[in-house]
Amino acid sequence: MDAELFPRSRATVAPGAVHVPDWLDPSRQRELLDACRAWARPPAGLRTVRTPGGGTMTARQVCLGLHWGVVRACPDCGRAVRDNPGCPGRHQYPYAYSRTAADGDGAPVKPFPSWLGDLAGRAVADALGGPAPAAYDIALINFYGADARMGMHRDSDEDADAPVVSLSLGDTCVFRFGNTATRNRPWTDVELRSGDLFVFGGPARFAYHGVPRVHPGTAPGELGLTGRLNITLRVSGR
């Protein structure tokens, strides 16, 4: 009732981190959902993400532009260590970007469409009030079922610090946005609904964040989605 009487307004959650409710209208949400369903089909489709310790994430994922996932060793130096100052490239371990679904079916990753990059650019302009610093070229699309979660983490495997653009479709979730120093408090819990935009860059670019809870059955009925999709758009810097 309160949500109907008092429309949600945009909010600056932290310096550089902005929540814009209802940024995608229902028609645009359906178009994006149709595209996600096409991207989720094999080859290089929706997969269960493995963790370095051999476990699995509860959210499933499909990537565009570059594939993100666990690797047995750094692609550039071949060493299975978290830090190697002598790496001839950008040291990546235990996660890395690649051109194929290396921890999936091994197929080439699907291309990142230009219209999705245009959408990311508009999102940055609307949320942060300025142009995107570079062209967006990768997407990580996560599907959350009723019991899925995402632990606190940082998006730090890119060679660029351009703002991260996050779009939500389907069920409402609790999005926990923390600080840049630790996975622990302080943090702010934000309710993200279908169509919402969240952008974080500048001093907030490497803040820890996660999804501790999804509210099943809260997706708009007309969307036709059971669960939650999060479309995360980034600049690879490569």
N, C-alpha and C positions, 0 to 999 in steps of 0.2 A: 504494500500500500504506500509506504513512504517513498519508494522508488518511483511510483506513478505520480504522486503529488509533488515531489521535488526532483526534477530531472538532475541527473548526474552532470557534474561539470569537470572540465579538465583540471588536472592537479599536477603540481611539481612535487614529486615524491622525494627527490634529493636534487642538489645542483646537477643539471645535465640529464636528469631522468624525469620524463613527462608521461603521464597517462591521459589519453584522449578517448573518452567513452564514445561508443557508437560511430566510430570514424568510417567504418564500411557500412553502406546502406544494405538492406536485405537483398537487393538484386546483385550487388557486387559480391556479397557473401556467397550467394549461390554460384556465381561464376567461378569464384576462387575455390569453392568446394568441388565443383566439377573438374577443375584443373588438378586439384590434389588427388582425386580418385584416379585420374589418368596417370599421374606420376607414380602412384602407389603400385601400379601393376608391374609385374616383371617384364623384361629384365631390369636389374638394378632397382627393384621396387621396395616396398615397405619391408623392413627386416627387424628382427630382435637384436638390439645392440648389446654386444658383449663388453664386459668390464675387464680391466687388467688382471683382476684376481680370479677370473674364470666364471664370474657370475653374469647375470643379465639385468638390464634395466627393465622396469615395468612399462615404460613408454616405448613404443616402436617408432621407427624413423625411416625416412627416405630423404635423399640428398639430391640437390641440383647444382650443376656447375663443377663442383668438386665434392668428393665423397669424404666424410669424416668418420673415423672409427679407430679401433684398437689396431696397433701394428706390433709385430714381434720384435722389431728393431727399427731404429731410425732409418728412413729411406736414403738419407744422404751419407751417413757415416757407418751404418750397419751395426751400431752398438745399442744394446738393450739397457741403457742407463738414462736416468731422468735428466742429467745435465752433462754436457760434453763441450767445453769451451773450444776444443780442437775440431769440432765438426766443420767440414768444408762448406756446409750449407746452413739452413736454419734447422737446428736440432729439434726433432719431433719424436717424442716418446713419452708415455705409452700410446698417445693418440696422435694421429696425423691426417693430413688431407692427401687424397690421391685421385687419380683420373678414373679409377675403377672401384667397384664395390668390393674392396679387398677382403673385408670381413663378412661379405655376403655371398652372392653368386658369382662374383668376379667380373661381371659385365661392365662395360663402360658406363660411367655415370650419365644420367640424362642432362641435356643442355639447360642452362639457365636462360629463360626467355627474356627478351629485352623489355617486354611490357611489365614484367615483375620488377625489373630494375627501375623503370619509370615510377612504379607504384612506391618503391622504397624512397626514391628521391622526393616525391610529394609528401610522404610521411615525415621525413626529416624536416622539410620546410614547414609543414603545418605544426609539428611538435616543438621544434627548436628555433624556428624563425629564421633560418638561413639555408642556403643551398647545401646539398650533400657534398662532402669534400672529394669524393671519387665515385666511380661507377660501381654499383652493386653487382656482384657476380656469383654469389653462392647463396643457397638456401638450405636450411635444415628444417625439415617438417616433421614434427613429433605428434603421434597419435596417442591420446590418453584414454584408456577405458576407465570404468568406474573406480577401479582400485589402483590405478597408476599414480605414481609419484615421480618427482625429480628432486634429487638431493641438491644441497647448496653447492654451487660451482661457479667458475668464471669462464667467460668466452675469451680465451687467450691464445688460441692456436692459429690466429691470423697474423699476417705480416703488415697489418694496417690497424689504426685505431679509430676508424670511422664509426659513427654511432651504429648500434645494433637496433634493428627494427623488428618488433614482435607484433604479429597479428593473431587474433584469437577467433576461432570458429567453434560453434557448438556449445557444449556444457560450460557453465561458469566454473572458474577455479579460484583458489587462493594463490596469488603470486607473491612470494616472499622476496622483497628486495632489500639486500643487506648493505654491507660496507666493503671497502676495498682491502681491508687488512686481515679479516678473519671470517670464517663461516658462522661465527657466533654473533650474538647481539652486539650492537643495535641493528634492528631491521624493521621494515614496515611491511605489513600485510595489505595487499591491494586486491580487491575483487575484480577479476577480469571476466567480462561477459562476451558473448558472441558479437563480433564487429568492433571490439575495442582495439585500440592501438597503444603500444607502450614503446617508447624510444629511450635508449640510454647511451650517452656519449660524454665526451669531455671528462670531467673529474669522476663521473660515474661509470665510465666505459668498462672498467675491470672490476666492478662491484660483484660480490657473490650474490647469487639469486637462485631460486628454486620454486618448486610447486609442491607444497605439502599436502594439498587436498584438492580433489575435484568433486563437484556437486552433481551427481548423476540426475538425469532427467530434467535439467534446467535449460537445455538447448531450445531455441525457438522452434516450434512445431513445424512451421513452414519451411525450415531449412532442410529437414530430412536427414539429420545427422544424429546418431547415437554415440556419445562420447565427445571428446574435445580434440581439435586440431590446433596446433601452434605453428605458425609459419614464421621462422626466424631468418631474416635477411641480413647478410653481412658483406663486407668488402674483404676479399682475400689478400690483396696487396701483392698478387703474383702475376 
